[in-house]
């Protein structure tokens, strides 16, 4: 079994490697200390059975890793391991295709049980997300639908909203998160030149001259509203 561990704190990574060795005899654990390194390892053809990633890391975060895998058509199960407890982070993980979300305060035995469940093809999230009782669980979907209806009708304010392509919208969202062109290229799986092309097209579409104005105008037009509410 091959596991990829993505954790920017080496001390934490070393401790988790020791714990993960107990999953089964002969398990092979590869540690990456940044999402960029992880994506490069995956792009090099590393065969993996499971990916564990921290949520908050410098540069590309854990959600960015999920997006990068999705863009590459990679279906390796990913489990977010984080100290975050806010619902919005768990919802973001679920929305972006994570197979599990484990809080770092969870006892080691429960964490191992959760990982084994994911390895057997299941999912492992805080119980309130598995029993359908989480309040606001469908809020994001409802807001997305409302935004789509408003966009199609030109918005309640009568403003004509620009319509970027799917890839351009993804670049826009990553830009809004503060990712550089290089980071965006690694997440989306395209060249930096292609990112620059999409960026220039967004500038033209929104009639702006820089990234800051581009993000601000996109927010004013409602292009990022549903994304920010997720």
N, C-alpha and C positions, 0 to 999 in steps of 0.2 A: 504494500500500500504506500502511495506517495502523497504526502501532505505538504502544501505550500503555506507557510506562516508569514504574514505581512504585518510587521510591528516595528515602529520606528525607535522604540526604547529597547536597547539590546538586553538590558537586565531582565525586563519583562519577557522578551523573546526567549531568553535562555531558560527562564523558569517555566514557560509554557512548553518548550521543547521537552523538558524533563517529564512534565505531566502527560504530554501526547505520546510519549514512548510506551505508555501503559495501554494504549488502545488495542494493540495486538503485537505479537512478536515480529520483529523484522521490519517494523514501520520505518519508512524513510522520510525525514522531515527536512525540507529546504526552507531556510529563513531568508526573507528579503526585508530590508530596512526602509524601503520606500515603495510606493505604488508604482513609480516609474520602473524600478528594478523588477518588480513583480511582473509587470506587463512585458518587459523585455525577456524575462525568463519564459513566460508563456509563449511569446512570439517565436522563441527559439525552438519550440516544439516539446517542451517539458511535459511529460505525461503525468497527469495528476488525478487523484481521486477526490480530493477535498481541498478547499482554500479557506483558511481562517484569516480574517483581517481586522485590524483595529479600525475604528470609525474615524477618529480625528488624527490626521497626520499632516505634516507640512507638505505643501504642493497639492497633489491629487489625493483626495480622501477616500474612505472606504466606499462611499456611494459612487465616486468616480471610477473606482475599480470595477464595480458592478456594471456601470455603463460601458466601460471599455470591453468587458467580456461579452456583453450583449451585442455590441457593434461587431465583434469578431465572430459571432455565432457560436460562442463557446458555452456549453451547458454544464460545466463542472459546478457542483454544489458549493455555494459560498455561505459561510457563517460569519456574521459580524460579531466581534467580541469587544464590548465597550463598557465603560463606566457610566455612560449616559443612561438616564432613566426616563427622559421625556418621550411622550407618545409620538411626537412628530418624527423622531429619529427612527423609531420602530416602523412607523408607517412608510417612511422613505425607503427603508430597507426592503419591506415587503413589495412596495410599488416597483422597485428596481430589480426584483427577482431573487432576493436573498432566500436561502433555504432555512436560515435560522438567525436568531438574534439572542446572544447570550450576554447577560450583564456580568461584569467582572466580580460583582459581590456574591455571585452564586457559588455555593459550595462545590469543591472540586468533583465530588462524586456525581452531583447533578449535571455539572458541565459535561463530564465524560458520557453520561447517559444520553444527554442531548446530542452530542456529536455522533454517537453510535446510531441514534435514531435517524439522523440525517444521512449517514453512510448507508443505511438500509433502505433509503429512498423516501424517508419521511421528512417532516418539517419540525422545527423546534423554535417556538416563540413564547414570550410570556403568556400564561394561560388565558388572560383576558382577550388575546388576539386569536385564540383558537376556538373559543366557545361562542363567538358572535356577540358577546356582551359589551365589547369596547365601544363606548360612546364616541360618536364622531368618526367611526370607522369608515363610513361611506361619504363623509363630508367632502373629501377631495374629489370623488367621482361626481357628486352633485355639482360642485363648483366648476369642474371641468366641463360638464354638460351645459351649465348656465353660460359659461364663457363662450363655448362653441356657438350656442344659439345667438348670443349677443353679437359675436363676430360676424356670423352669417348675415345678420340683419343690419350690419353697419354700426351696431352699438346703440345704446339708448341716447347717447349724446349726439347721434347723427354724424359721427366722425367716421371717415373712411379709413379702416385699419389696414395697413400694409400686410401682405400675405407672403412671408418668406417661405421657401421650400423646407421640407422636413430636416434636411441636413443643415441648412442655414439656421433653422430654429434651434437645433441642438448646439451648434457653435455659439449662438447667441446666449443660450442658457449657461453654457460653460464659461463664457466670457463674463456673464453677470456674477458668477461665483468667484471671479478673480483669477481664473486660470490663464496662464500665458499661452501663446500660440503653440509652443512646444508641448505643453501639458495637454492642450486640447487635441493636438495631433496624436498623442499617445493614447488618450481616452477613446477617441473616435476611430483610431486606426487608419488615419490618412496622413499624407505628407504635410509638412509645415506650409509648403507652397499652396496646397489646396485650402488649408485653413485661412491663409492670407487672402486667397481668392474669395472665399465665402464671406470673410470679414469686409472686404471691399464692396461686395455686392450688398451687404447689409447697410453699409454706410450710404450707398446710393439710394437704397430702398427707403431709408429713414431720413435722408437728406441731412446727414451729419458728417463731421470730419475726423472724429476720434472715438476711441472705445468708450470713454466716460459718457459722452453725449449720446452714443449709440444705445448704451444700456438705459440711460435716463429716458430717452425718447421711446424705447421699447416698453418701459414701465408705464409711461404716459398713455401709450396706445393700448395697454392691456395685454401685450404679447407675453408678459412674464407673470401675470396675475395668478393663473391656475397653478403654475410651477411653484411660485412662492408659497402658495397655500398648502401644497402637498405635505 
